[in-house]
Amino acid sequence: MPEHLRRSILISLVLGLFVAIALGLISDIREVAASFSGFDWSALPMVLGLTLFNYALRWLKWDYYLRRMEMGNGVGHYDSVLLFTGGMVMAVTPAKVGEVLKSALLKRINGTPISASAPIVLAERITDGLAMLLLMGAGLTLYPPARPAFVALLVLTVAGLLLVQSRSFMRRVLALLARLPFAGKAAPRVATAYESSQRLLSWRLLFVSTIISVVSWFGECAAMYYVLVGLGVHGEDLLLKATFVFAASTLFGLVSLLPGGLGVSEASSTGLLVLLVPMAAGPATTATIIVRFCTLWFGVSLGIVALALFNRRYGAAAQEGLGVRG
């Protein structure tokens, strides 16, 4: 793995540990420690299994996009898994934009231009965001103050999709871009990216992909439910609360544009658990830390393994792909 990538992951890991420690100190480190010692660790396989369920369905969506866009030439299912999983190592980049690494690695396999395949990453993020909005919307009655944020995010998302689907509007934008002296050279690549985006975000494909995303991300919402059960929390509507908290905190982290939503996702998750479950700050912090390490950091760990396997399979070419250029 290149030095710059190792350094980025290490910095993000340190930030993640700092956030976890800060949350513990703010909540009450003794309560957090007591909650960890009282956690039923037999629930952990279920938590990790549901996370893997999410990854499996999201890989299916990635592979579906790849084949639908006819960019899978020479990419077997094993390669597709390595590409998708390797991209998860970049989940700790702002808004996960570093996941365009998948496009760089794809280029090493079959020469697909990064500008053509990078919109797949954008489509993944959009459908993931829509799925989180739908999952969050299912529990809005639990926390009415979140309704304005929900409506604003929904309106912005739909407006953005409508603009992308408007060819006349986008042609004018591309024509304006081509006339700008500092962006003229990039215009052809932006046009290629737009053509891919327009196909990927067609309403039929968007509907199918969003359904897959809702089911896959519900897996991680259920993982939070089992973490709460492992902490001894029970209740008839606990699954609904867990779904709302996980979806809302993930969305807040995403729109913050911070690497992995670090700090924002953890703080909002802990706060919502205290408000809605309700539970003490110590156990709420413990639940948040366990969920984050079993989702975000578990994914990053799998990504590191996938990149190592990709490097073994493709040798030095894989190292070149990690620069995400071209």
MOWO-V376301 format. One record per run of one state. SS is the DSSP state (h for helix, s for strand, l for the rest). FROM is the first residue (numbers start at 1). TO is the last residue. Records with the same first field share a line. If there is no record, write none. Layout:
BEGIN
SS=FROM-TO / FROM-TO
END
This chain:
BEGIN
l=1-2 / 28-28 / 39-40 / 69-76 / 91-93 / 95-96 / 111-113 / 138-139 / 143-143 / 166-166 / 180-183 / 201-202 / 231-237 / 257-258 / 260-263 / 277-280 / 295-295 / 315-315 / 322-326
h=3-27 / 29-38 / 41-68 / 77-90 / 97-110 / 114-137 / 140-142 / 144-165 / 167-179 / 184-200 / 203-230 / 238-256 / 264-276 / 281-294 / 296-314 / 316-321
s=94-94 / 259-259
END
